[in-house]
Amino acid sequence: MDHMHPPRAANRSTFGEALIIISVVVGFFVAFMQGKVSLQDIWTLAGFLALIVIFYMALLCCRMLFFWMTGGDQTPYPWWKHAEMAKKMKE
């Protein structure tokens, strides 16, 4: 059991989240510039835009927290070696 699988490359790309945010913001301003959004609706839409941005920022923070808690780019230490070392220490 000394062999380990080669570590997979972690996919830490946030391009998807950024693309969603950019498309929502651009769509918001295009709709406003074309007159499809009235000034009465601006605060409702701005609130909705803020909720989307906050949601994706929270999602990004959760991804960073998960990456940090799982050890990041470090090679994982196999659990069975810890058990084998503990046995050798007792002997």
C-alpha distances in whole Angstrom, upper triangle without the diagonal:
4,5,8,11,14,16,19,22,24,27,30,33,36,38,38,39,42,43,44,46,48,49,50,52,53,54,56,58,59,60,62,64,65,66,64,64,66,67,67,63,62,61,59,57,56,55,53,52,51,49,47,46,45,43,41,41,39,37,36,36,33,31,31,31,27,26,27,25,22,22,24,22,20,16,14,13,9,11,8,9,12,12,11,14,16,16,16,19,21,21
4,7,10,12,15,18,21,23,26,29,32,35,37,38,39,41,43,44,45,47,48,50,51,53,54,56,57,59,60,62,63,64,66,64,63,66,67,67,63,62,60,59,57,56,55,53,51,50,49,47,46,45,43,41,40,39,36,35,35,33,31,30,30,27,25,26,25,21,21,22,20,18,14,13,11,9,11,9,8,12,13,11,13,16,16,16,19,21,21
4,7,9,12,15,18,20,24,26,29,32,34,35,37,39,40,41,43,44,46,47,49,50,51,53,55,56,57,59,61,62,64,62,61,64,64,65,61,60,59,57,55,54,53,51,49,49,47,45,44,43,41,39,39,38,35,34,34,32,29,29,29,26,24,25,24,21,20,21,19,17,13,12,12,9,12,11,11,14,16,14,16,19,19,20,22,24,24
4,6,8,12,15,17,20,23,26,29,31,31,33,35,36,37,39,41,42,43,45,47,48,49,51,52,54,56,57,58,60,58,57,60,61,61,57,56,55,53,51,50,49,47,46,45,43,41,40,39,37,35,35,34,31,30,30,28,25,25,25,22,20,22,21,17,17,17,16,14,10,9,10,8,11,11,11,14,16,16,17,20,21,21,23,26,26
4,6,9,12,14,17,20,23,26,28,28,30,32,33,35,36,38,39,41,42,44,45,47,49,49,51,53,54,55,57,55,55,58,58,59,55,53,53,51,49,48,47,45,43,43,41,39,38,37,35,33,33,32,29,28,29,27,24,24,24,21,19,21,21,17,17,17,15,14,10,10,12,11,14,14,15,17,19,19,21,23,24,25,27,29,30
4,6,9,12,15,18,21,24,26,27,28,30,31,33,35,36,37,39,41,42,43,45,47,47,49,51,52,53,55,53,53,56,57,57,54,52,51,50,47,47,46,44,42,41,40,37,36,36,34,31,32,31,28,26,27,26,22,23,23,21,18,20,20,16,16,15,12,12,9,10,12,12,16,17,17,19,21,21,22,25,26,27,29,31,32
4,6,9,12,14,17,21,23,24,25,27,28,30,31,33,34,36,37,39,40,42,43,44,46,48,49,50,52,50,50,53,53,54,50,49,48,46,44,43,42,40,38,38,36,34,33,33,31,28,28,27,24,23,23,22,19,19,20,17,14,16,17,13,12,11,9,9,7,8,11,12,15,17,17,19,21,22,23,25,27,27,29,31,33
4,6,9,12,14,18,19,20,22,24,25,26,28,30,31,33,34,35,37,38,40,41,43,45,46,47,49,47,47,50,50,51,47,46,45,44,41,40,40,37,36,35,34,31,30,30,28,25,26,25,22,21,22,20,17,17,19,16,14,16,17,14,13,12,10,11,10,11,15,15,18,20,21,22,24,25,26,28,30,31,32,35,36
4,6,9,11,15,16,18,20,21,22,24,26,27,28,30,31,32,34,36,37,38,40,42,43,44,46,45,44,47,48,49,45,43,43,41,39,38,37,35,33,33,32,29,28,28,26,23,23,24,21,19,20,19,15,16,18,15,13,15,17,14,13,11,9,11,11,13,17,18,21,23,23,25,27,28,29,31,33,33,35,37,39
4,6,9,12,14,15,17,18,20,21,23,24,26,27,29,30,32,33,35,36,38,39,40,42,44,42,41,44,45,45,42,40,39,38,36,35,34,32,30,29,28,26,24,25,23,20,20,20,17,15,16,15,12,12,14,12,9,12,14,11,11,9,8,11,12,13,17,18,21,23,24,25,27,29,29,31,33,34,35,37,39
4,6,9,11,12,13,15,16,18,19,21,22,24,25,27,28,30,31,32,34,36,37,38,40,39,38,41,41,42,39,37,36,35,33,32,31,29,27,27,26,23,22,22,20,17,18,18,15,13,15,14,11,12,14,13,10,14,16,14,14,11,11,14,15,17,20,22,24,27,27,28,31,32,33,34,37,38,38,41,43
4,6,9,11,11,13,15,16,17,19,21,22,23,25,26,28,29,31,32,34,35,37,38,37,36,39,39,40,37,35,34,33,30,29,29,27,25,24,23,21,19,19,18,15,14,15,13,10,12,12,8,9,12,11,9,12,14,13,14,10,11,14,16,18,21,23,25,28,29,29,32,33,34,35,38,39,39,41,44
4,5,8,9,10,11,13,15,15,17,19,20,21,23,25,26,27,29,31,32,33,35,34,33,36,37,38,34,32,32,31,28,27,27,25,23,22,22,19,17,18,17,14,14,15,13,10,13,14,10,11,15,14,12,15,18,17,17,14,14,18,20,21,25,27,29,32,32,33,35,37,37,39,41,42,43,45,47
4,5,5,6,9,10,11,12,14,16,17,18,20,21,23,24,26,27,29,30,32,31,30,33,33,34,31,29,28,27,25,23,23,21,19,19,18,15,14,15,14,10,11,13,10,8,11,12,10,10,14,14,13,16,18,18,19,16,17,20,23,24,27,29,31,34,35,35,37,39,40,41,44,45,45,47,49
4,6,5,6,9,10,10,12,14,15,16,18,20,21,22,24,26,26,28,30,29,28,32,32,33,30,28,28,27,24,23,24,21,19,19,19,16,14,16,15,12,13,15,13,11,15,16,13,14,18,18,17,19,22,22,22,19,20,23,25,27,30,32,34,37,38,38,41,42,43,44,47,48,48,50,53
4,5,5,6,9,10,11,12,14,15,16,18,20,21,22,24,26,27,29,27,27,30,31,31,28,26,26,25,22,22,22,19,17,18,17,14,13,15,14,10,12,14,12,11,15,15,13,15,18,18,17,20,22,22,23,20,21,25,27,27,31,33,34,37,38,39,41,43,43,44,47,48,49,51,53
4,5,5,6,9,10,11,12,14,15,17,19,20,21,23,24,26,27,26,25,28,28,29,26,24,23,22,19,19,19,16,14,14,14,10,9,11,10,7,9,11,9,8,12,13,11,13,16,16,17,19,21,21,23,20,22,25,27,28,32,33,35,38,39,39,41,43,43,44,47,49,49,51,53
4,5,5,6,9,10,11,12,14,15,17,18,20,21,22,24,26,25,24,27,27,28,25,23,23,22,19,18,19,17,14,14,15,11,10,12,12,9,10,13,11,10,13,15,14,15,18,19,18,21,23,24,25,22,23,27,29,30,33,35,37,40,41,41,43,45,46,47,49,51,51,53,55
4,5,5,6,9,10,10,12,14,15,16,18,20,21,22,24,23,23,26,26,28,25,23,23,22,19,18,19,17,14,16,16,12,12,15,14,11,13,16,14,13,17,18,17,18,21,22,21,24,26,26,27,24,25,29,31,32,36,37,39,42,43,43,46,48,48,49,52,53,53,55,58
4,5,5,6,9,10,10,12,14,15,16,18,20,21,23,21,20,24,24,25,22,20,21,19,16,16,16,14,11,13,13,9,9,12,11,9,12,14,13,13,16,17,16,18,21,21,22,24,26,27,28,25,27,30,32,33,37,38,39,43,44,44,46,48,49,49,52,54,54,56,58
4,6,5,6,9,10,11,12,14,15,17,18,20,21,20,19,22,22,23,20,18,18,17,14,13,14,12,9,10,11,8,7,10,10,8,10,13,12,12,15,17,17,18,21,22,22,24,26,27,28,26,27,31,33,34,37,39,40,44,45,44,47,49,49,50,53,54,54,56,59
4,5,5,6,8,10,11,12,14,15,16,18,20,19,19,22,22,24,21,18,19,19,15,14,16,14,11,13,14,11,10,13,14,12,13,16,16,15,18,20,19,21,24,24,24,26,29,29,31,28,29,33,35,36,40,41,43,46,47,47,49,52,52,53,55,57,57,59,61
4,6,5,6,8,10,10,12,14,15,16,18,17,17,20,21,23,19,18,19,18,14,14,16,14,11,14,15,11,11,15,15,13,15,18,17,17,21,22,21,23,26,26,26,29,31,31,33,30,31,35,37,38,41,43,44,48,49,49,51,53,53,54,57,59,59,61,63
4,6,5,6,9,10,10,12,14,15,17,15,14,17,18,19,16,14,15,14,11,11,13,10,7,10,11,8,9,13,13,12,14,17,16,17,20,21,21,23,25,26,27,29,31,32,33,31,32,36,38,39,42,44,45,48,49,49,51,54,54,55,58,59,59,61,64
4,5,5,6,9,10,11,12,14,16,15,14,17,17,19,16,13,14,14,11,10,12,11,7,10,12,10,9,13,14,13,14,17,18,18,20,22,22,24,26,27,28,30,32,33,34,32,33,37,39,40,43,45,47,50,51,50,53,55,55,56,59,60,60,62,65
4,5,5,6,9,10,10,12,14,14,14,17,17,20,17,15,17,17,13,13,15,14,11,14,16,13,13,17,18,16,18,21,21,20,23,25,25,26,29,30,30,32,35,35,36,34,35,39,41,42,45,47,49,52,53,53,55,57,57,58,61,63,63,65,67
4,6,5,6,8,10,11,12,11,11,15,16,18,15,13,15,15,11,12,15,13,10,14,15,13,14,17,18,17,19,22,21,22,25,26,26,28,30,31,32,34,36,37,38,35,37,40,43,43,47,49,50,53,54,54,56,59,59,60,62,64,64,66,69
4,6,5,6,9,10,11,10,9,12,13,14,12,10,12,12,8,8,12,10,8,11,13,12,13,16,17,17,18,21,21,22,24,26,27,28,30,32,32,34,36,37,39,36,38,41,44,44,48,50,51,54,55,55,57,59,60,60,63,65,64,66,69
4,5,5,6,9,10,10,9,12,13,15,13,11,13,14,11,10,14,13,11,14,16,15,15,18,20,19,20,23,24,24,26,29,29,30,32,34,34,36,38,39,40,38,39,43,45,46,50,52,53,56,57,57,59,62,62,62,65,67,66,69,71
4,5,5,6,9,9,9,13,14,17,15,13,16,16,13,13,17,16,14,17,19,17,18,21,22,21,23,26,26,26,29,31,31,32,35,36,36,38,40,41,42,40,41,45,47,48,51,53,54,58,59,59,61,63,63,64,67,68,68,71,73
4,6,5,6,5,6,10,12,14,12,11,14,14,11,12,15,14,13,16,18,17,18,21,22,22,24,26,26,27,30,31,32,33,36,37,37,39,41,42,44,41,43,46,48,49,53,54,55,59,60,60,62,64,65,65,68,70,70,71,74
4,6,5,6,5,8,9,12,10,8,12,13,10,11,15,14,13,16,18,18,18,21,23,23,24,27,27,28,30,32,33,34,36,38,38,40,42,43,45,42,44,47,50,51,54,56,57,60,61,61,63,66,66,66,69,71,71,73,75
4,5,8,8,10,11,15,14,12,15,17,14,14,18,18,16,19,21,21,21,24,25,25,26,29,30,30,32,35,35,36,38,40,40,42,44,45,46,44,45,49,51,52,56,58,59,62,63,63,65,68,68,68,71,73,72,75,77
4,6,8,10,12,15,14,13,17,18,15,16,20,19,18,21,23,22,23,26,27,27,28,31,32,32,35,36,37,38,40,42,42,44,46,47,48,46,47,51,53,54,57,59,60,64,65,64,67,69,69,70,73,74,74,76,79
4,5,7,9,12,11,11,15,16,14,15,19,18,18,21,23,22,23,26,27,27,29,32,32,33,35,37,38,39,41,43,43,45,47,48,50,47,49,52,55,55,59,61,62,65,66,66,68,70,71,71,74,76,75,77,80
4,7,10,12,10,11,14,14,12,14,17,16,16,19,21,20,22,25,25,26,28,30,30,31,34,35,36,38,40,41,42,44,45,46,48,46,47,51,53,54,57,59,60,63,64,64,66,68,69,69,72,74,74,75,78
4,7,8,6,7,11,10,9,11,14,13,14,17,18,18,20,22,23,24,26,28,29,30,32,33,34,36,38,39,40,42,44,45,47,44,46,50,52,52,56,57,58,62,63,62,64,67,67,68,71,72,72,74,77
4,5,5,7,10,11,10,12,15,15,16,18,20,20,22,24,25,26,28,30,31,32,34,36,37,38,40,41,43,44,46,47,49,47,49,52,55,55,58,60,61,64,65,65,67,70,70,70,73,75,74,76,79
4,5,5,8,10,10,11,13,15,15,17,19,20,21,23,25,26,27,29,31,32,33,35,36,38,39,41,42,44,45,47,49,47,49,52,55,55,58,60,61,64,65,64,66,69,69,69,72,74,74,75,78
4,6,7,8,10,11,13,14,15,17,19,20,22,23,24,26,27,29,31,32,33,35,37,38,39,41,42,44,45,47,49,47,49,53,55,55,58,60,60,64,65,64,66,69,69,69,72,74,73,75,78
4,6,5,6,9,10,11,12,14,16,17,18,20,21,23,24,26,27,29,30,32,33,35,36,38,39,41,42,44,46,44,46,49,52,52,55,57,57,61,62,61,63,66,66,66,69,71,70,72,75
4,6,5,6,8,10,10,12,14,15,16,18,20,21,22,24,26,27,28,30,32,33,34,36,37,39,40,42,44,42,44,47,50,50,53,55,56,59,60,59,61,64,64,64,67,69,69,70,73
4,5,5,6,8,10,10,12,14,15,16,18,20,21,22,24,25,26,28,30,31,32,34,36,37,38,40,42,40,43,46,49,49,52,54,54,57,59,57,60,62,62,62,65,67,67,68,71
4,5,5,6,9,10,11,13,14,15,17,19,20,21,23,25,26,27,29,30,31,33,35,36,37,39,41,40,42,45,48,47,50,52,52,56,57,56,58,61,61,61,64,66,65,67,70
4,5,5,6,9,10,11,12,14,15,17,18,20,21,23,24,26,27,29,30,32,33,35,36,38,40,38,40,43,46,46,49,50,51,54,56,55,57,60,60,60,63,65,64,66,69
4,5,5,6,9,10,10,12,14,16,16,18,20,21,22,24,26,27,28,30,32,33,34,36,38,36,38,41,44,44,47,49,50,53,55,54,56,59,58,59,62,63,63,65,68
4,5,5,6,9,10,10,12,14,15,16,18,20,21,22,24,26,27,28,30,31,32,34,36,35,37,40,43,43,46,48,48,51,53,52,54,57,57,56,60,61,61,62,65
4,5,5,6,9,10,11,13,14,15,17,19,20,21,23,25,26,27,29,30,31,33,35,34,36,39,41,41,44,46,46,50,51,50,52,55,55,55,58,60,60,61,64
4,5,5,6,9,10,11,12,14,15,17,18,20,21,23,24,26,27,29,30,32,34,32,34,37,40,40,43,45,45,49,50,49,51,54,54,54,57,59,59,61,63
4,5,5,6,8,10,10,12,14,15,16,18,20,21,22,24,26,27,28,30,32,30,33,36,38,39,42,43,44,48,49,48,50,53,52,53,56,57,57,58,61
4,5,5,6,9,10,10,12,14,15,16,18,20,21,22,24,26,27,28,30,29,32,35,37,37,40,42,42,45,47,46,48,51,51,50,53,55,55,56,59
4,5,5,6,9,10,11,12,14,15,17,18,20,21,23,24,26,27,29,27,30,33,35,35,38,40,40,44,45,44,46,49,49,50,53,54,54,56,59
4,5,5,6,9,10,11,12,14,15,17,18,20,21,23,24,26,27,25,28,31,34,34,37,39,40,43,44,43,46,48,48,49,52,53,53,55,58
4,6,5,6,9,10,10,12,14,15,16,18,20,21,22,24,26,24,27,30,33,33,36,38,38,42,43,42,44,47,46,46,50,51,51,52,55
4,5,5,6,9,10,11,12,14,15,16,18,20,21,23,25,23,26,29,31,31,34,36,36,39,41,40,42,45,45,45,48,50,49,51,54
4,5,5,6,9,10,10,12,14,15,16,18,20,21,23,21,23,27,29,29,32,34,35,38,39,38,41,43,43,44,47,48,48,50,53
4,5,5,6,9,10,11,12,14,15,16,18,20,21,20,22,25,28,28,31,33,34,38,38,37,40,43,42,43,46,47,47,49,52
4,5,5,6,9,10,10,12,14,15,16,18,20,19,22,25,27,27,30,32,32,36,37,35,38,41,40,40,44,45,45,46,49
4,5,5,6,9,10,11,12,14,15,16,19,17,20,23,25,25,28,29,30,34,35,34,36,39,39,39,42,44,43,45,48
4,5,5,6,9,10,11,12,14,15,17,15,18,21,23,23,26,29,29,33,34,33,35,38,38,38,41,43,43,45,47
4,5,5,6,9,10,10,12,14,16,14,17,20,23,23,25,28,28,32,33,31,34,37,36,37,40,41,41,43,45
4,5,5,6,9,10,10,12,14,14,17,19,21,21,24,25,26,29,30,29,32,34,34,34,37,39,39,40,43
4,5,5,6,9,10,11,13,11,14,17,19,19,22,24,24,28,29,28,30,33,33,34,37,38,38,40,43
4,5,5,6,9,10,11,9,12,15,18,18,21,23,24,28,28,27,30,32,32,33,36,37,37,39,42
4,5,5,6,9,10,10,13,15,18,17,20,22,22,26,27,26,28,31,30,31,34,35,35,37,39
4,5,5,6,9,9,12,14,16,15,18,19,20,23,24,23,26,28,28,29,32,33,33,35,38
4,6,5,7,5,9,11,13,13,16,18,19,23,23,23,25,28,27,28,31,33,32,35,37
4,6,5,5,9,10,13,13,16,18,19,23,23,22,25,27,26,27,30,31,31,33,36
4,6,7,11,11,14,12,14,17,17,21,21,20,22,25,24,24,28,29,29,31,33
4,6,9,9,11,9,12,14,14,18,18,18,20,23,22,23,26,27,27,29,32
4,6,6,8,8,10,13,14,18,18,17,20,22,21,22,26,26,26,29,31
4,6,9,9,13,15,17,21,20,20,23,25,24,26,29,29,29,32,34
4,6,9,12,15,17,20,20,20,23,25,24,26,29,29,29,32,34
4,6,9,12,15,17,16,17,20,21,20,22,25,25,26,28,30
4,6,9,12,15,14,15,18,19,18,21,23,23,24,27,28
4,6,9,12,11,12,15,16,16,18,20,21,22,24,26
4,6,9,8,8,11,13,12,14,17,17,18,21,22
4,6,6,7,9,10,11,13,15,16,17,20,21
4,5,5,7,9,10,11,13,15,16,17,19
4,5,5,6,9,10,11,12,14,16,17
4,5,5,6,8,10,10,12,14,16
4,5,5,6,9,10,11,13,15
4,5,5,6,9,10,11,13
4,5,5,6,9,10,11
4,5,5,6,9,10
4,5,5,6,9
4,5,5,7
4,5,5
4,6
4
